[in-house]
């Protein structure tokens, strides 16, 4: 029931007009309630109850607080924002990883010895009676003794005479590898396990004479086909290949990237990050800057916050999801971290502005 006008209340209660409607006065209620309160000996300005112990000031509505932290058992609502990445497999012990890598390299040395021995014997059977082939075959046979016991990585090649290594690397293998490189189909043998990888302990990397052939076959290929070549190319040729073929492809992906909150459907950034271990972090950062990724990201985030007014939890989950897509090397970069933090600050600011309009406090 609406409050009566003060002058009318005053007339009913026999009191003068008073503009003050302070708590605990008859003027805060209507005539019927005021009459009943007087019958029960209510004293103006006191609280209700036998001893006047009731409250005088009305209960004020508590300000709604949006919690950024929660206690034990709290569970945030999951948001399907399209930015979830596959869980990172548990990191194995570094010592164990090192032992496994060494064991694999030792097995590859044994395979190289066996294939070299077979190749030289076939050359002899096909009529090669040169002293170089005979000496190389004898040296390879003798080097098998090194493989019988416990050995350090590289001990097998070190046991071979330098003249034998030069003969095999410069004369025996190039014609064979050239034929196999021309016949190689990357989609059938992406790891080059049939024609190149077994010879790596002897040759170290792809012979320079075969770079053009291999480059023509893998330029524009998928990540799975290209990734072994970081180890098969020498470092200088890998840098040339990456700048010529990989970086332009990734830059194009970033330029065409569409950022679509609340759910990201374009996975181009995740594809770019999958190349991170093969590239320098500064090269990946240059791709992002050239494609103006962070400007587009901040613009899309700002538009979403202002137009859709998402909840704080959803907006934070969006920013966190993007951050998880970046490689650890990029997240450690001050420039990248500053741009990502700017997005998080934008979420805080826009959400606070919204709460101030709704009367919420943090």
C-alpha positions as CSV (number, residue, x, y, z in Angstrom):
1,X,0.0,0.0,0.0
2,X,1.4,3.4,-0.9
3,X,2.4,5.7,1.9
4,X,0.0,8.5,2.7
5,X,1.1,12.1,2.3
6,X,2.8,13.5,5.4
7,X,0.2,16.3,5.9
8,X,-2.7,13.7,5.8
9,X,-0.8,11.4,8.3
10,X,-0.3,14.3,10.5
11,X,-4.0,15.2,10.5
12,X,-4.9,11.7,11.4
13,X,-2.4,11.3,14.2
14,X,-2.8,14.8,15.6
15,X,0.7,15.9,14.8
16,X,2.1,18.8,12.9
17,X,3.5,18.4,9.4
18,X,7.0,17.3,9.3
19,X,9.0,16.7,6.1
20,X,11.2,14.2,7.8
21,X,10.3,10.5,7.4
22,X,13.0,9.2,9.6
23,X,12.9,5.5,10.6
24,X,10.9,4.5,13.7
25,X,8.2,7.2,13.2
26,X,4.5,6.9,12.6
27,X,4.8,8.9,9.5
28,X,6.5,5.9,7.9
29,X,3.3,4.0,7.8
30,X,-0.5,4.4,7.1
31,X,-3.2,5.4,9.5
32,X,-4.5,2.0,10.2
33,X,-1.1,0.6,11.1
34,X,-0.3,3.7,13.1
35,X,-3.5,3.4,15.2
36,X,-2.7,-0.3,16.0
37,X,0.8,0.6,17.0
38,X,-0.4,3.3,19.4
39,X,-2.9,0.8,20.9
40,X,0.1,-1.4,21.7
41,X,1.9,1.5,23.3
42,X,4.5,1.9,20.6
43,X,6.7,4.9,21.3
44,X,7.7,7.0,18.4
45,X,11.4,6.4,17.4
46,X,11.8,3.1,19.2
47,X,12.0,-0.5,17.9
48,X,9.3,-3.1,17.9
49,X,9.0,-5.8,20.5
50,X,8.2,-6.0,24.2
51,X,11.4,-4.2,25.1
52,X,11.8,-2.1,21.9
53,X,14.6,-4.4,20.7
54,X,13.5,-4.5,17.1
55,X,15.5,-2.7,14.4
56,X,14.7,0.8,13.4
57,X,16.6,1.3,10.2
58,X,15.2,-0.8,7.4
59,X,17.4,-3.6,6.0
60,X,19.3,-2.4,3.0
61,X,19.7,-4.6,0.0
62,X,23.2,-6.2,-0.2
63,X,25.3,-5.3,-3.2
64,X,25.7,-8.2,-5.5
65,X,29.3,-9.3,-5.8
66,X,30.7,-11.2,-8.7
67,X,33.2,-13.7,-7.4
68,X,36.5,-14.1,-9.2
69,X,37.7,-16.6,-6.7
70,X,35.8,-19.5,-5.2
71,X,36.3,-21.9,-2.4
72,X,36.9,-25.7,-2.3
73,X,34.4,-27.6,-4.4
74,X,33.6,-24.7,-6.7
75,X,33.4,-25.6,-10.3
76,X,33.3,-23.1,-13.1
77,X,30.8,-23.6,-15.9
78,X,32.6,-25.1,-18.9
79,X,32.4,-22.9,-22.1
80,X,32.5,-24.5,-25.5
81,X,34.4,-21.7,-27.1
82,X,36.2,-23.8,-29.7
83,X,39.6,-23.1,-28.1
84,X,40.2,-26.3,-26.2
85,X,43.5,-28.0,-27.1
86,X,44.4,-31.6,-26.6
87,X,45.7,-32.3,-23.1
88,X,49.5,-32.1,-22.9
89,X,50.9,-35.6,-22.4
90,X,52.7,-36.1,-19.1
91,X,56.4,-35.0,-19.4
92,X,58.7,-37.9,-19.1
93,X,61.9,-37.8,-17.0
94,X,64.5,-36.0,-19.0
95,X,67.1,-38.6,-18.2
96,X,64.8,-41.3,-19.6
97,X,64.1,-39.3,-22.7
98,X,67.8,-38.9,-23.2
99,X,68.5,-42.6,-22.8
100,X,65.7,-43.4,-25.3
101,X,67.1,-41.0,-27.8
102,X,70.6,-42.5,-27.5
103,X,69.2,-46.0,-27.8
104,X,67.4,-45.1,-31.0
105,X,70.5,-43.5,-32.5
106,X,72.6,-46.6,-31.6
107,X,70.0,-48.8,-33.4
108,X,70.2,-46.5,-36.4
109,X,74.0,-46.9,-36.5
110,X,73.6,-50.7,-36.5
111,X,71.1,-50.4,-39.4
112,X,73.4,-48.2,-41.3
113,X,76.2,-50.7,-40.8
114,X,74.1,-53.6,-42.1
115,X,72.8,-51.6,-45.2
116,X,76.3,-50.4,-46.0
117,X,77.7,-54.0,-45.8
118,X,74.9,-55.3,-48.0
119,X,75.5,-52.5,-50.6
120,X,79.2,-53.1,-50.9
121,X,78.7,-56.9,-51.2
122,X,76.2,-56.3,-54.0
123,X,78.7,-54.1,-55.8
124,X,81.3,-56.8,-55.6
125,X,78.9,-59.4,-56.9
126,X,78.0,-57.1,-59.8
127,X,81.6,-57.1,-60.9
128,X,83.1,-54.1,-59.1
129,X,86.7,-55.2,-58.5
130,X,88.2,-51.8,-57.5
131,X,90.6,-51.6,-54.6
132,X,88.5,-48.8,-53.0
133,X,85.4,-51.1,-52.8
134,X,87.4,-54.0,-51.5
135,X,89.1,-51.8,-48.8
136,X,85.7,-50.3,-47.9
137,X,84.1,-53.7,-47.6
138,X,86.9,-55.0,-45.4
139,X,86.7,-51.9,-43.1
140,X,82.9,-52.2,-42.8
141,X,83.2,-55.9,-41.8
142,X,85.9,-55.1,-39.2
143,X,83.8,-52.2,-37.8
144,X,81.2,-54.7,-36.9
145,X,83.3,-55.6,-33.9
146,X,82.5,-52.2,-32.4
147,X,78.8,-53.0,-32.5
148,X,79.1,-56.1,-30.5
149,X,79.7,-54.6,-27.1
150,X,78.7,-51.5,-25.2
151,X,79.7,-48.4,-27.1
152,X,79.3,-44.6,-27.1
153,X,77.2,-42.9,-29.8
154,X,79.4,-42.2,-32.8
155,X,82.0,-44.8,-32.0
156,X,81.1,-47.0,-35.0
157,X,81.8,-44.2,-37.5
158,X,84.9,-43.2,-35.6
159,X,86.2,-46.7,-36.0
160,X,86.1,-46.5,-39.8
161,X,89.1,-45.2,-41.7
162,X,88.5,-41.6,-43.0
163,X,89.3,-42.8,-46.5
164,X,86.5,-45.4,-46.2
165,X,84.0,-42.8,-45.1
166,X,84.9,-40.4,-47.9
167,X,84.6,-43.2,-50.5
168,X,81.2,-44.3,-49.4
169,X,79.8,-40.8,-48.9
170,X,81.3,-39.2,-52.0
171,X,81.3,-42.2,-54.5
172,X,79.0,-45.0,-53.4
173,X,75.9,-43.4,-52.0
174,X,75.3,-40.4,-54.2
175,X,74.2,-42.3,-57.4
176,X,72.0,-44.6,-55.3
177,X,70.4,-41.8,-53.3
178,X,69.8,-39.7,-56.5
179,X,67.8,-42.5,-58.1
180,X,65.8,-43.1,-54.9
181,X,65.2,-39.4,-54.3
182,X,63.6,-39.1,-57.8
183,X,61.4,-42.1,-57.2
184,X,60.5,-41.1,-53.6
185,X,56.8,-40.4,-52.9
186,X,56.4,-38.3,-49.7
187,X,52.9,-39.6,-49.1
188,X,54.1,-43.2,-49.0
189,X,57.3,-42.7,-46.9
190,X,57.1,-39.3,-45.1
191,X,59.9,-40.2,-42.7
192,X,62.3,-41.3,-45.5
193,X,62.8,-44.5,-43.6
194,X,63.4,-46.5,-46.9
195,X,66.0,-44.4,-48.6
196,X,67.6,-41.6,-46.6
197,X,67.2,-42.0,-42.8
198,X,69.3,-45.3,-42.6
199,X,72.3,-43.5,-44.1
200,X,72.2,-40.5,-41.7
201,X,74.9,-41.9,-39.3
202,X,77.4,-41.8,-42.2
203,X,76.3,-38.8,-44.3
204,X,75.0,-36.6,-41.5
205,X,72.4,-34.9,-43.7
206,X,71.0,-34.8,-47.2
207,X,73.7,-34.4,-49.8
208,X,73.7,-30.9,-51.3
209,X,73.2,-32.3,-54.8
210,X,69.8,-33.6,-53.8
211,X,68.3,-30.5,-52.2
212,X,66.5,-29.3,-55.4
213,X,64.9,-32.6,-55.9
214,X,63.7,-32.9,-52.3
215,X,62.6,-29.2,-52.2
216,X,60.4,-29.7,-55.2
217,X,58.7,-32.7,-53.7
218,X,58.0,-31.2,-50.2
219,X,57.3,-27.6,-50.9
220,X,53.7,-27.0,-50.0
221,X,53.4,-30.4,-48.2
222,X,51.8,-31.0,-44.9
223,X,53.4,-30.6,-41.5
224,X,53.8,-34.4,-41.1
225,X,55.8,-34.7,-44.3
226,X,58.0,-31.6,-43.7
227,X,58.9,-32.0,-40.0
228,X,61.6,-34.7,-40.4
229,X,63.6,-32.5,-42.8
230,X,64.6,-30.1,-40.1
231,X,67.0,-32.9,-39.0
232,X,67.8,-34.2,-42.6
233,X,68.7,-30.7,-44.0
234,X,71.8,-29.0,-42.7
235,X,70.9,-25.9,-40.6
236,X,71.6,-23.4,-43.4
237,X,69.5,-25.2,-46.0
238,X,66.6,-25.6,-43.5
239,X,66.6,-21.9,-42.8
240,X,66.4,-21.2,-46.5
241,X,63.6,-23.8,-47.0
242,X,61.6,-22.4,-44.0
243,X,61.8,-18.8,-45.2
244,X,61.0,-19.8,-48.8
245,X,58.1,-22.2,-48.2
246,X,56.9,-22.5,-44.5
247,X,56.8,-18.9,-43.4
248,X,54.8,-17.6,-46.4
249,X,52.2,-20.4,-45.9
250,X,51.8,-19.6,-42.2
251,X,51.6,-15.8,-42.9
252,X,48.8,-16.4,-45.4
253,X,46.9,-18.5,-42.8
254,X,47.2,-15.7,-40.2
255,X,46.0,-13.1,-42.7
256,X,42.9,-15.1,-43.5
257,X,42.2,-16.0,-39.9
258,X,38.6,-15.2,-38.7
259,X,38.1,-14.6,-35.0
260,X,34.6,-15.4,-34.0
261,X,33.7,-15.2,-30.3
262,X,32.0,-16.8,-28.4
263,X,33.0,-19.9,-30.4
264,X,36.1,-20.1,-32.5
265,X,35.6,-22.1,-35.7
266,X,38.8,-21.2,-37.5
267,X,41.7,-23.3,-36.2
268,X,44.4,-21.6,-38.2
269,X,46.3,-20.3,-35.1
270,X,46.5,-23.8,-33.8
271,X,47.9,-25.0,-37.1
272,X,50.6,-22.2,-37.0
273,X,51.5,-23.1,-33.4
274,X,52.1,-26.8,-34.5
275,X,55.0,-25.5,-36.6
276,X,56.6,-23.8,-33.5
277,X,59.1,-26.5,-32.7
278,X,60.5,-26.3,-36.3
279,X,60.9,-22.5,-36.3
280,X,62.5,-19.8,-34.3
281,X,60.1,-18.1,-31.9
282,X,61.0,-14.7,-33.4
283,X,59.9,-16.0,-36.9
284,X,56.5,-17.1,-35.5
285,X,56.1,-13.7,-33.8
286,X,57.0,-11.9,-37.0
287,X,54.2,-13.9,-38.8
288,X,51.7,-12.8,-36.1
289,X,52.8,-9.1,-36.4
290,X,52.8,-9.1,-40.2
291,X,49.3,-10.5,-40.2
292,X,48.2,-8.0,-37.5
293,X,46.9,-10.8,-35.4
294,X,46.8,-9.1,-32.1
295,X,45.0,-6.0,-33.5
296,X,42.3,-8.3,-35.0
297,X,42.1,-10.3,-31.8
298,X,41.6,-7.2,-29.6
299,X,39.1,-5.7,-32.0
300,X,37.0,-8.9,-32.0
301,X,37.2,-9.2,-28.2
302,X,36.1,-5.6,-27.7
303,X,33.2,-5.9,-30.1
304,X,32.0,-9.1,-28.4
305,X,32.3,-7.6,-24.9
306,X,30.4,-4.4,-25.9
307,X,27.7,-6.0,-28.0
308,X,27.0,-9.4,-26.4
309,X,27.8,-8.5,-22.8
310,X,29.2,-12.0,-22.0
311,X,29.6,-13.0,-18.4
312,X,33.0,-12.5,-16.7
313,X,33.7,-16.2,-16.6
314,X,33.0,-16.7,-20.2
315,X,35.1,-13.8,-21.3
316,X,38.0,-15.0,-19.1
317,X,37.7,-18.5,-20.5
318,X,37.9,-17.0,-24.0
319,X,41.1,-15.2,-23.3
320,X,42.6,-18.1,-21.4
321,X,41.8,-20.4,-24.3
322,X,43.7,-18.3,-26.8
323,X,46.7,-18.1,-24.4
324,X,46.8,-21.9,-24.2
325,X,47.2,-22.1,-28.0
326,X,50.5,-20.3,-28.0
327,X,53.8,-22.2,-27.6
328,X,55.6,-21.8,-24.2
329,X,58.4,-19.9,-26.1
330,X,55.9,-17.3,-27.3
331,X,54.0,-17.0,-24.0
332,X,57.4,-16.2,-22.4
333,X,58.0,-13.4,-24.9
334,X,57.3,-10.0,-23.3
335,X,55.5,-8.6,-26.4
336,X,53.1,-11.5,-26.7
337,X,52.4,-11.6,-23.0
338,X,51.7,-7.8,-23.0
339,X,49.2,-8.1,-25.8
340,X,47.4,-11.1,-24.1
341,X,47.4,-9.2,-20.8
342,X,45.9,-6.2,-22.6
343,X,43.0,-8.5,-23.6
344,X,42.5,-9.6,-20.0
345,X,42.5,-6.0,-18.8
346,X,39.9,-5.2,-21.4
347,X,37.7,-7.9,-20.0
348,X,38.1,-6.5,-16.5
349,X,37.3,-2.9,-17.7
350,X,34.3,-3.8,-19.8
351,X,32.8,-6.0,-17.1
352,X,33.3,-3.4,-14.4
353,X,31.6,-0.8,-16.6
354,X,28.7,-3.2,-17.1
355,X,28.4,-3.9,-13.4
356,X,28.5,-0.2,-12.6
357,X,25.4,0.3,-14.8
358,X,23.6,-2.6,-13.1
359,X,24.6,-1.4,-9.7
360,X,26.9,-4.4,-8.9
361,X,30.2,-4.0,-7.1
362,X,33.3,-6.2,-7.3
